[in-house]
Amino acid sequence: MSAWAKKSEVKPGDTLVADGGFTCIEAGARLIVERRCYSSELYVRCALGSHSLDGHLNEASEYVGFTLAGTQA
């Protein structure tokens, strides 16, 4: 498995690829990272509207379930 996307490497406009662990995002979906206009929160669009990336940070500051496009094995 590829390494998860690191918080320090992800910025608005980047493309993330979702794994199969989401109920509101299709496995393999390519998603554009966006930033909320009223905060520094990053998110991607999903079937329910938006999906905050902060809720997927692990202890290593990686977004579990997401890889940066072009970094998959």
C-alpha positions as CSV (number, residue, x, y, z in Angstrom):
1,M,0.0,0.0,0.0
2,S,1.2,3.5,-0.7
3,A,1.9,5.9,2.0
4,W,-1.0,8.2,3.1
5,A,-0.9,11.8,2.0
6,K,1.1,13.9,4.6
7,K,-0.5,17.0,6.0
8,S,2.6,19.0,5.3
9,E,2.4,18.1,1.6
10,V,-1.3,18.7,0.9
11,K,-2.5,22.1,-0.2
12,P,-5.6,23.5,-1.9
13,G,-5.7,22.5,-5.6
14,D,-3.9,19.2,-5.0
15,T,-5.6,15.9,-6.1
16,L,-6.1,13.2,-3.6
17,V,-7.2,9.6,-4.4
18,A,-9.6,7.9,-1.9
19,D,-9.2,4.3,-0.8
20,G,-12.3,2.1,-0.4
21,G,-13.0,3.0,3.3
22,F,-15.6,5.7,2.8
23,T,-19.3,5.5,2.5
24,C,-19.7,8.9,0.8
25,I,-16.7,8.7,-1.5
26,E,-16.2,6.0,-4.2
27,A,-13.0,3.9,-4.0
28,G,-10.4,5.3,-6.3
29,A,-12.2,8.7,-6.7
30,R,-9.9,11.6,-7.6
31,L,-10.7,14.6,-5.4
32,I,-9.5,18.2,-5.5
33,V,-8.5,19.6,-2.2
34,E,-10.3,22.8,-1.2
35,R,-10.0,25.2,1.7
36,R,-12.9,26.7,3.6
37,C,-13.1,30.4,3.1
38,Y,-13.6,31.1,6.8
39,S,-10.8,28.9,8.2
40,S,-7.7,27.0,7.2
41,E,-9.7,23.7,7.1
42,L,-9.0,21.5,4.1
43,Y,-11.7,19.3,2.6
44,V,-12.8,17.4,-0.5
45,R,-16.3,17.1,-2.0
46,C,-18.2,14.0,-1.3
47,A,-21.7,12.6,-1.9
48,L,-22.9,14.3,1.3
49,G,-21.4,17.7,0.4
50,S,-17.9,18.0,1.9
51,H,-15.5,15.8,3.8
52,S,-13.1,17.4,6.2
53,L,-9.6,16.1,6.0
54,D,-8.7,16.9,9.6
55,G,-10.8,14.0,10.8
56,H,-8.5,11.6,9.1
57,L,-5.2,12.7,10.5
58,N,-3.2,10.0,12.3
59,E,-0.4,10.4,14.9
60,A,2.1,10.8,12.0
61,S,0.1,13.8,10.5
62,E,-1.1,11.7,7.5
63,Y,-4.5,11.7,6.0
64,V,-5.6,8.1,6.5
65,G,-7.6,6.9,3.4
66,F,-6.1,9.4,1.0
67,T,-3.0,9.3,-1.2
68,L,-1.7,12.1,-3.4
69,A,-2.4,11.5,-7.0
70,G,0.6,10.2,-8.8
71,T,2.0,8.5,-5.7
72,Q,0.1,5.2,-5.8
73,A,2.1,2.0,-6.1
